[in-house]
Amino acid sequence: MTATLYRYIGLCTHRRGLSEESLTESYTDRTVTIADFAPVDPRGAVLGDEVYARIGEAILDGTLQPGEHLRDHELAARLGVSRTPVREALQRLERAGLVEVAPNRYTRVSIPNPKVLADTHEFLVHLMGNVTRLALPRCTAEELAEVIALMDDVIDASRKDDMSGILRASSAMFERLTYIADNAAILRVMREGELAIRRSLAAWRPAISCPIDRSAAFERFRDALAARDGDEAERLLRALHTPA
């Protein structure tokens, strides 16, 4: 599991404020500019994967904006590769939902869809619940202590109403739980979906706005972790994200 993914995964998700208007406002078709790209160095990496990662990161960091047209020959020239790995990367990015292709018309960066964002949040809440339930009976006493310490960081950030702190701490905690669960299928899904998941969680906000209520909910989740009660921990985690 890559740490970059978990920077974008938190305990809370937010279904409000994802209107079509807010997502599409000011988005227009643009021609891609690739001045900020650096040539690919394929040494030590599979070239296709490196090109895929480079273009995907450019979409996530805004170098490539929603609606921008993507021309394989321009991308290939700037990255210093042939058009073949670029085309393969764009096909993978299309399957991930980051790129849209209209045959004989355009290939462009997709515009975020509010339903896709909400569905991704829902998927991750359920997946992290399963990860927690799998990890708790498998972890050693030392590993559990690490998880509890990370959860304490989440609670501390919540009490301070520190949104970025909650996100960082919960990301670190779920990364640790995922490694402890050691489920190859879950790891594969997360790796393959990393870019799409990170993009969908970029607008993350806590579902519980009140820091007192939110912190109390986190404390109950911590208690379930400490008791190794996977079923209760999963239930509490999902309850945290059930729309009121």
C-alpha positions, 0 to 999 in steps of 0.5 A: 500500500502506498502512503500517498493514497492514505494521505487522502483517506480519513475516518469521516466523509462528507456527502454535502456540498457536492453539487453538480454546479460546484464541481463543474463551475468554471470548467471548460474544455482546455488544451493541455499545457505540459510545461510542468512535466519532467521527462520520465526516467524509466530506470528501476520502474516499469515504463508504462507504470511510470508514465501512468503515475506521472500523468495521473499525479498531474491530474491530481495536483491540477497540472492537468485541469478537468476538461483539458484535452490530452494529446498523446504526441504532446505528452510523449514528447514532453515525457521523453517516451514513445506514444505507446506507453502514453496511450496505454496510460491514458487507457488505464486512466480512462478505466479509472475514471480520470480521463474521458475518451470520445472516439474521433473527438477528444481525450480529456481529463474528466470532470468530477462527478458528485455521485462518483465522489459520494459512492467512493466515500461510501465504498471506502467506509465499508472497506475500512470497516472490513479492514478493521474487523480483519486486522484486530484479531490478527495484530500483536499486542505491540501492533495494537498499541501502535494503532491505539496511539494513532487513534489517539492522534485522531482524537486529539486533532478532532478536539482541536477541530483540526481537519487536516490533522484528523485526515493525516492521523486517520490515514496513518492509522488505516494504513497500519490496519491495512498492513496488519490485515494482510489481505492480498485482495484488499491491497490489490484493490487499493493499489489499482484504485489509488488515483481515483480514490485520492481524487474523490477524497480531495474534497473530504470534510468530516460528517460530524461538524461538532468537535465535541460530538465527533470526538466522542464518536472517535473515542467509542471507536477507540474503545472498540479497537482497544477491546479487539471488538472488530464487529463493534468497531466496524459498526461504529465506523459505518455509523459515523458515516450514515447520513442523518 
